[in-house]
Amino acid sequence: MTAAPPEPPEHLPFAALFPEADRGQWRELVAAALRKSGRIGPDDGADVVEAALTTLTYDGIGLHPLYTADDAPAVDAVGRPGQYPFVRGRRPIGSAPTGWDVRQRQGDPDPEVTREAVMSDLENGVTSLWLTLGRGGTPLGSLSRVLSDVHLDLAPVVLEAGPDTEAAAEEFLAVVAGRDGAAEAVRGNLGADPIGLRARTGAELDLALISRLARRCLAEAPGLRAVTVDARVHHDAGGSDADELGASLATGLAYLRELTGAGLDLEQAFGQLEFRYAAGADQFLTIAKFRAARRIWARVGQVCGVEGAGQVQHAVTSSAMMTRRDPWVNLLRCTLACFGAGVGGADSVTVLPFDDAIGRPDGFARRIARNTSSLLMMESHVARVIDPAGGSWYVERLTDELAAAAWDWFTEIEAAGGMVAALEGGLVQQRLAATWAERRDHLAHRQDALTGVSEFPNLDETPVVRAPHPEAEAGDSPLLPRHRYAEEYEARRDAADAYARRTGARPLVFLATLGPVAVHTARASFAANLFQAGGLATPTGGTTVDPAEIAAAFRASGARVACLASSDRIYAEHAAPVARALKAAGAEQLWLAGSPGERAGSDAAAGIDGHVFVGANALAVLRSVHAALGVEG
C-alpha cells in the first residue's frame, strides 16, 4: 500500500527560510558588482544602478534590469481573455485547444506549382492559405485551377494582389459562387489595402475599393472580409513597433470612415478589417506588440461605440530581419518570431521560409516554415495556456508603455489630418526615416547584432541559390522605402566576393598577433570577426613580438592591410616597433585591436591608422579597408 504524500502546512509562506529582501538591498549588491567592473564610478551610489543597466527601445521605452509588482499596470488595462480591452486575447478560450491558424504564403508564377504547393501545405499542417496573385505572384485567371482541390469551407483563403486586388477578388468570388454551399461557409480576406499599396508602390489611391469589395462580401460571402491593414510596410521601412502600431491604427480608422461613409454600420465596418503585423526575433517585444495592438484598437472601438471590436491579427515573421548570408540562422529568427506572435495571441501566423530573402523558397524551406508552428503548438504546447505571458510584470509593463507610445503616434497622425494626409505630406516618411537612421547607426556599431552577418560570419559558407521572386507590384515611386537590416553588411560581402572572382584571391587583413595565444586571442578573435563581416580573410602571424619576424610573415601573406592584436601591456612595449616594421614592409593601412583611449596620440605617431573595438563603427571600418584594397561597391 502506497502512503499518501505529506501535506504541507496550510500557512507555509513561499521562501519562508530566506530573509525578506527589498529593492534597496538588491541595488546595493548590484552597485558593488558594477563598481568592480567599472560600469559605474567608485563614488556612485546605488541609486544609479537602474540607469546603468537600462536599455532603450527605438520607441524610447526603457528596458529595466528588474521588474516588481509595483511596475504592473492597473488591472482594468489588461482585462480578461475575450473581454475589453482584449489585451489577453480576442477569444475567451485563447488559441486553445487547436492553437493559432497556420497560414502560409504561396504565389509561384507557375499555377501548377502553386496548386501542388497549396495541397502539400494543407496536407501537412497548414490551416489557411495566403495567395499572392497578379504581378509578383501567380497569374490572374488561374485561381480556379490553384484551388481546384481545396475545400473552401475548411481552409480560409487570403488574397494579396496589389494593383490587381479588385480583379483577384472578382475571380475568387466567382470560384466561390461556383461551389455549392461555399458562399455561406467560406472564410478569408480579399486583401484590399489601398493606403498600404500607395505607400509601397506609389499607386494611385482608390479608397472606394474597400467599400465596393465590402458590399460584395456582405452580399455574397458574409464570412469573408474585404480589408487587410498591412502594417508591415512601416516595419519594412525601418520603423519601430510603435511606428507600426500607430500607423496601423490610423490606417484602420481611415478605412472605417470610408466604409461607414459608404453606408455600412459600425459593426459591419469593424468586421471587415484584419490587421497584419511583423513579428520580430525579440520575443518579448513581439509578445507585447500584439497585446498592445489589441488594446489600442479596442480603445478605438470603444470610442466608436463598438466594445466587441477585438482586433483580428495576422502575424508574419519579419522580412526586414531576414538575411541572405548564412540564411540558416533565419530558421532560428523565425522560430523566435513565431513563438512571440503565438504567445502574444495572434490569430494567424505566417512563418516565412528561411530562404525568402534570396528568392523563391524550395519545398524543404516551406516544410520547415510550416513545421515551426506545428512544433511550437504540438511539442512545446505553447498554445495550451491562454496568454502565457500575462501577469509577467515585465511583459505587462512593456505592453502598457508600447500601447501608450503607439497611441501618441496615432494621435499625431490624426492631428495631421489622418493617414492619407500624413503620408502625402511626408510626416510618416520623416518619422520612419528618423527611426531607420537610428537603427542603421546601431547596426553599423553592432549594437544590434546580426548573427552570421555582422557577428560570427562564415566566409566558407556554400551560397544558397534560388530562382528570383517574380517582379513585385507595379509602381516606381514608392512613398516608403524597403530595408533589410543586413543589407549594408551584405553589400560589403558582395563587393569582397566580386573582388575575389576578379583577382582570384579574397581580400586580406593580416592579423599581427603579438605574444602568447592566451594574451592575444580575445582581441584577435574580435578583430577577425569584424573584418570577416566584410568578406575579408584574416591570416594570422603567430605568437612572436619580433618586428622583423612579423614583417616577414606579413609579406608572405600577400596582404596589404594589417591589424595588431594583443594586450595593453604588450602594446605598451611592442606596438610601436611592430607598426613601423609593418609600414616598412608595405602595409598600406594599419589597425590596432583595442579602444584608442589614452594611446591615440602615440598610436598615430607609430603609424596606426585606426582602431577596432567594441562600439566602433564596423561598417565605416570595412568601407575604409575596402577602399584601401580597391574593393569596389
Secondary structure, DSSP 8 states (H G I E B T S, - for coil): ---------TT--TTTTS----HHHHHHHHHHHHHHHTSS-TT--GGGHHHHH-EE-TTS-EE-S---GGG---GGGT--TTSTT-TT-SSTTTTTTT-SEEEEEE--SSHHHHHHHHHHHHTTT--EEEEEBSTTSB-TT-HHHHTTT--TTTS-EEEE-GGGHHHHHHHHHHHHHTSTTHHHH--EEEEE-HHHHHHHH-----THHHHHHHHHHHHH-TTEEEEEEETHHHHHTT--HHHHHHHHHHHHHHHHHHHHHTT--HHHHHHTEEEEEEE-S-HHHHHHHHHHHHHHHHHHHHHHT-TT----EEEEE-STT--SSSTTHHHHHHHHHHHHHHHTT-SEEE---TTTTTSS--HHHHHHHHHHHHIIIIIS-GGGSSSTTTT-HHHHHHHHHHHHHHHHHHHHHHHTTSHHHHHHTTHHHHHHHHHHHHHHHHHHTTSS--BTTTBS--TT-------------S-S--SS----TTHHHHHHHHHHHHHHHHHSS--B-EEEE-S-HHHHHHHHHHHHHHHHTTT-B--B-TT---HHHHHHHHHHHT-SEEEEE--HHHIIIIIHHHHHHHHHTT-SEEEEES--GGGHHHHHHHT--EEE-TTS-HHHHHHHHHHHHT---
